Amino acid sequence: MDPSETAAGPPLDTARHIRYFQRCYKSLLPHHYTSMDSIRLTLGFFIVAALDLLSSASSYSEPPPDPRASSLIPAADRKRLREFVLSLQHPLGGFCGSPNHVLPREWSVEWDPAAQREVAGDPANPNIAATSFALLLLGLLAEGDGSDAYDGVHREQTLAWLKRLQRPDGSFGDVVNEHGFVSGGRDMRFCLLAATVRYILGGDKASQADDIDVAALVAHIRRGQTFDGGISESATHESHAGYAYCAVAALSILDLDNEAGSHLAGGITSIPSLIHFLVNRQFTYFASEGAGGSDEEGDDDEDEDTADASDILADLDTLSLIDPAATPAGFNGRINKKPDTCYTWWASGTLSILGEGALVDRTPSRSFLLEKTQHVIGGFGKHPGNPPDVYHAYLGLAALSTLAGSHNVSEDGLGKLDPQFCLGVEAVERIKNGRGGLLARARDDGKVVASSERAGGSIRGHAYREGSDMAASADEVRERLAKAMGTKIEA
């Protein structure tokens, strides 16, 4: 790739970002993350994925003199981290978010009227987000070509658990208890997480009775497009660029190895309207120097206005009709909200999957990230002036790589990104090889079903009943859990 094709503007200071993520990797995170211990796997994913993207040579026009690929995480650490991830696997499928992610005992205690006493259920709490990030981490940390990435993963149990997380309307929740009650919202995040887990574990190669209801999932996503072209939890909710990405990425992942047609084409009511919504999320950034808003992590601070009328009027004088690209332009996720680092990714990543990434004006977007939200110690903050956090720091890098790829240029120091998985292309290749290795072992064990065997409602001689209950009974769950853990759970 010709280095002269890269966009004008300051170069990405790769070393600064490597130092930031190495600090996050090698030392304790700041105390602000204490309350996030239940999503430790998710935080770990952002750190490891960033180091992977920053150590890739895939974006260089010629190999660097000192190849650093895979060197930022030593082999011994990779082995140790893989063991940690696998230690969070639940015996009946799925992963917990951290070693401490166990529900309080009183949450699982119920009164048994027949026995006239309290009985305790399973206190562990596998959830769909932790499971998806665990599988992605195992692929990131795999050695060699990644074909052994998923050794030790309970494929059949996790696919059965995933099926229980789907509701009759096609949506997915976050957790499911032993009585089959699914909790969590119905938004598009869970759809993406479910599609990712299903793909990696080869749910499409399982028996139809063990796979999720893909048609119902696609229909649920289709019902989420709103009047303005965006996507939300339903057509009556506020559209959101993050939900748009999750919906489009979920459909595109469902299309991997799909021989029956395009879920992406059928899962979005109007793709042109969605593209229009996403492109219009980009706008010129106005704010006085030092305006940073709140340091809080949540979305509540989106409503805080960091620029008053005098700031905006002063900045209007700096606009150029000749070179509008000279002014930084950020993205928001919802109409009339402030620009945010992560929304540059959510919007550009979605457009990239749709094949329309070049519609994003790269130069002002890059300027917004490097001049406004990039932090002096490395990483990116949510808004200009905010301290960096691992979530926005990684998505800032993902956005820069995606913007470059959509315009067929390079971002030296960053690997090429696969927008479907929001991961470097080398990592995605290891994940796909790991999936292949997992399916090969399952095939040897007779646990893989040919496509022809899934059709017609009959699976290997077993009747498949349409609309059958997706939730195992409490007794079945207790029995399987007791067998897996080698202990007795009273009913």
N, C-alpha and C positions, 0 to 999 in steps of 0.2 A: 504494500500500500504506500503510495507516495506521501511522504511526510508533509509536503507542501499543501496537500489537500485538507489538512487539519484546520479547524476554525481559528480565526484570529482571536487574540485574547490571551490572558495569562495561562501558562501551562499548569496542569495539575501537579501539585507538590506531593508526589506519591510518598516520599519518605516521611512526610509529616503525618499522613494518614496511617502509614504502617506503624509508626511509633504510637499513635493513639490506640489503634486496635491491639497492638502488642501489650500495652499497659492494661487494657481491658482483659486481655487473655491471661496475662501472667500474675495479675494482682487482684485484690478484692475490688469489686465495683464500688462506687460511692454509695453512701448511706441511703441516697434517694431510691436505690433499687431494692432496698430491704423488703418493702411491701410487695415486690414482684417475684418473690422466691417461687411462687407456684407456677411461674412461667419460665423457670430457669432454662429449660431446653430451648425455648424460643429465643431468649437472650443469647444463649450459646450459639444458636444457628446464625444470628446476625454477625457475631464476632468471627466465627470460623469461616462463614461464607465471604466476609470481607477480606480476610487474610488470603483466602483462596483466589479471589478476584484480583487482589493486589500482587499476587505472586505469579500471575499467568503471563506468559510471553506472547499470547495470541494476538495482541493488538499492535505489536511492534512491526515496523516495516521490514526490519531485519533482526535476526536474533541478537539479544543483548550480549555484551562481552562476558557477563557473569550470570548465566541462567539461574533464576531463583525459583523456578516452578517447584511447588510442593516443599520448599525449604523453610517456609515461615512456621510450619507446624512439624516438628521432628517426628520420625517414624514411631519412636517410643511413646510420644504424646498421643499420636493417633490411636495406637493400640489401647492406651489407658482411657482415652475419651470414648472409644467404641464400647469398652467394657462398662463404662459409666452409663452410657445411653441404654445398653441392653439390660442393665440392672434395674431400669425403671419400667421394664415391660411387665404387664399384668399377665398372670397365668391364663386368664380367659380371653386375652386379646387386648390390643391397645397399649398405650404408654401413659404413665403419669408424668406430670410436668416437672416434678422435682422429688427428691427423696422424702421431703416433708409434706408432699401433697396427698395427705390422708385425711379423710373426713373425720371430724370428731365422733367418738363412739356414739354419743347420744343421737347423732344424725341418722345412724343406721339401726337404732334400736326401735323395735315396734312391739306393740302389745298383741300377743296371740290370745284371742278370746277362747279358743278351744283348749289351749294348755293353761290358760289363766296365769300367764307369766310373760315377761319380756324376753324377746329373742333378738340376737344381734345379727345383722347382715354383714356384707362385705364393706369394710371401711375404706378400701383403696378407691382411687378416683381416676381411672384412665379417662382421657378426654380426647376429642378429635384433633384439637390444635396440637397438643403434645405429641400425638401419634404421627401426624403429618411431618412435624419438624424433626421428630426422632428419625424417621425414615430418610428424610433429606440429609440429616447430619451423618447418618451411616454411609450414605453415598458420597458425601463430601470427604469423609475420613477414610474411605476405602483405599487400599494399596493396589498398585499395579493398574490393571484395566478395570478393576471394580467388580469383576465377576463374582467375588465372594462377599460383596458388600452386605448382603442380607442373610449371611449365615447366622443362625441363632434366632431369627425372627419367627414368631409363631404365625405363619401365613394363614392357615385355615381358621384358627381361633380369631385372628384379627378381622378377617373378612366377615366371619359370622357376627362379630361384635359390631362392625361397621353397618351391616344390614339392619341390626336392631336399632341403630341410631336414626334410621330414616322413618319419617312419618308417612301416613297414607297420602298426604298431599304432595309428596315428593321432596319436601324440605328435609334438612338434617338439623339435629340439635347438637349440643356440646357433650353431654354425658347422658347415660341411660342407667337406671337402677335395675336391680335384679327382678323387679316386677314389670319391667318393660316400659316404665315411664321415662319419656325423653324430655330433658330440660334444656334450656337455651333458646335463643331466638331462631327466627326463620330466615335470616338474611343470607347474602351471597357469600360471606366468608366461609360459612360451614359447607357450602356447595363446593367451593374450590378445595377445601381441605379434604372433603370426601372423595372428590375426583382424583386428587393426588394420591391418597392412600390406595384407592382402587387400582390406579394405573400401576404403581410401583409393585403392588402385591399380585398383579395379574388377575384382578377380579373378573375381567372379561374372559379369562380362560377357566374360571371356576364353573361349576354347574350352575344352571340358571336359578336353581333353588337357593344357592349360596351367594349369588350376586345381588347387588342393589338393583332397584327398579330405575334403570337409566332413563326410560321414557318419561317417568313421573318427575325425575329430577330436571330434565330438559324443559318439561312443561312448567315446572315451578319457576325456573329462571325466566322463561318467556313471559310469564305473568308479571315480572318485575319492572318492565320498561314503562317509564312515566311519560306524561304528555309532552315534556320538553326534550325527549330523546334519551335522557339519562336512565339510570337503573337504580332501583332501590329494593327494599324487601318486598314491596308490592307496588302496583301501579298508583296507589293512593298515597304513598309516602314520598318524602323529599328525595330527589335524585342525588347521587353521590358518586364522585369519580372513583373512589376506592371500591365501592360495590360494582361499578362498571367493570373494573379490572378483574375482580374476583369472578364475575359472571362469565366474561369472555374467556379468561384463562381456564375456567372449569370446563367450558364447552370445547375449547381447543384441546385440552388434555383428554377429554372423553373421545375426541376424534382420532387420537393416536391409536393406530392399529384397528381403526373402525372401518369395517368393510361394508357397512349398511348405509352409508351416506354421510352427510355433514350435519353434526349436531350444532355446530356454530351457525350455519345458515338457518337452521330451523329453530334455534333457541333464542334468537333476537328478532323481535317483531319488525324493526326497521333499523338496519345497520347504518344507512345514510343519516338518519336522525341522531343516532348515537355518536357518529363521527362529528356531526355538527355540534353536539353538546360538548364533546371533549375538546375540540379545537377552540371553542369559545371560553374555555376555562383559563386560557393564557391572557394575561394583560400586563401593561406597563406597571412597574413597581414604583410607588411614591412613598417615601418616608424620610423623616429627618435623620441625620446621623445619630447613631446610638439608640434609636428607637428599637426596643426589643420586645415589648409586651411582657407577658408573664413567662415565668420559668416552668410553669406546670406542664405536665405531660399530656393532659387530656385535651379534648377538643373545645372545652368551654372557652378557652382564651381566643378562639377564632373570632368571637364577637367583639373583642376589644379593639378599638381603633387606635393605631399608633401614630397616625398622622393627622394634624389638624388642617383646617382650610388654608392657613398661611403657608404651611409646608407644601401642600399640593400646588398652590398657585405659584410658589417659587420654583418648584420643579417643572411646571409646565413650560417655563422659559427655556429649559434645557432640551426640550424635545426637538428633534430634527426631522423635517419632512424629506430630507435627502437621504439620511442614513438612520432610519428608525431602529435598526438593529443595534445601534450604539447604546441604547437604554435597556437596562436589565428588565426582563419580563418573567414573572413567576406564574405559577398555576394555583388556582384554588380548587377545592373539591366540590364546593356547593356554590350556588349563585350568591353574590354579594358577600363573600367571605374573603379573608386575607390570603395572600399567597403563602405557601407552605412548602418546605423542601420535599416532603414525601409525595405531594400531589403532582410535582413535576414527573415523578416516577409513575404514579398511578395512571396519569393521563397519557404520557408518552409510551409507557409499556403497553397499555390497551391498544393504542393506535398502531403500535408496532406489530402486535399479534394480528390485527385486522389488515395489515399490509399498507397502512397509511401513515407510517411514522414520519415520512418526509414532510407531512403537512405542518409539523411543529417547527417553528422558527428556532433553529438550534442556537445561534449566536447569542441572542438575548436571554434564552433559557440558561445557557451555560454561564453567562455573566451573572445572572441572579444567584446561581449556586456558588460560584467561585468568589464573587465579590460581596455577596450579601449574607449568605447563611453558612459559608465555610468558616470554621473557627481557627483561631491562631494556633491552638494546640493540636489541631487535626480534628477530623470528623466534621459533621454538619449539625447545626441546631435546627429546631422546628421553624422558627422565624428568625429574621435578622436580629442579631444581638443576643440570642438565646445560647446557653451552653450546649455542647454536643451531647447526644445520647446515642446509644448503639443502634437504635431503630432508624432514626433519621440519618445517622452517619452512613449506614449501609445503603439505604435507599437513595441517598444523594449520589453515591458511587454508581449504583444501578442505573440511575437516571442519566448520568454522564455517559456511561457505556452504551445505553440504549439510544440516546440522541446521536452518538457518533455512528453506531451501526445503521440507523435509519437513513443517514445521509452518506453512507458508504465511505466514511472516513474513519480515522483511528483516534483514540484517546490514549496517547502513550502513557504507559504505566498501569493501564487497566485492561483486564481481559475482556474478550467479547462475551456478551450476555445473552442467554436464552430467555426471552421475555415470558415464555409460558411458565417457567419454574422460578423466575427471578434468580437465576444462578448462572455462573460462568459456564460456557459451552463445554469445557473439559469436565466439569463436575457433572453436568447433565449426561454426558457420554458414560461416565462411570455409573451413574444411577441406572441408565438403560441397560448397561452390561450386567449390573447387579440384578436387575429385574430378569434378564435373560438367564442368568445363573440360577436364580431362585426358581424360575419356571422349569428349567431343565431338571433340577433336583425333584421338584414336585411331579414332573412327568414320569420320572423314574419310579416314583412312589405311587403312580396311578392317580394323582390328585389334579391332573389337568384334563379338561374336557375339550374336545374338538368343537369347532363352531357348528358343525352339522349336528352334533349331539345335543346342542342347546336349543335347537328349534323344535317346534311342534308340541311343546308342553310335556315331553317325556325325557327324563334325564337318566341315562344308563338303566333303563328299566324301572325307575322309580317314578310314580305319578307326580307331576308338578301341578299343584292346585293354585290357579290364579287368585290373587287377593288373600292368600293365606296369611295368618298372623305372623308378623315379623318378630315379635318378642317372645323369647323363651319364657317358660313359666318360672316362678321363683324356685320351685323344687329342682327344676333342671339346672338352673344357674348354681344353686347351692351344691348340687351333686358334682357338677363339673369343677367348681372351685375347690371343693374338698379333695377331689381326686388329684387336681393339679398341685395343691399345696400340701397334700399329705396330712391333712388335719380334718377334724370334724366340725361342721358348722350346723348348729342345731336349728331345726325348723320350728 
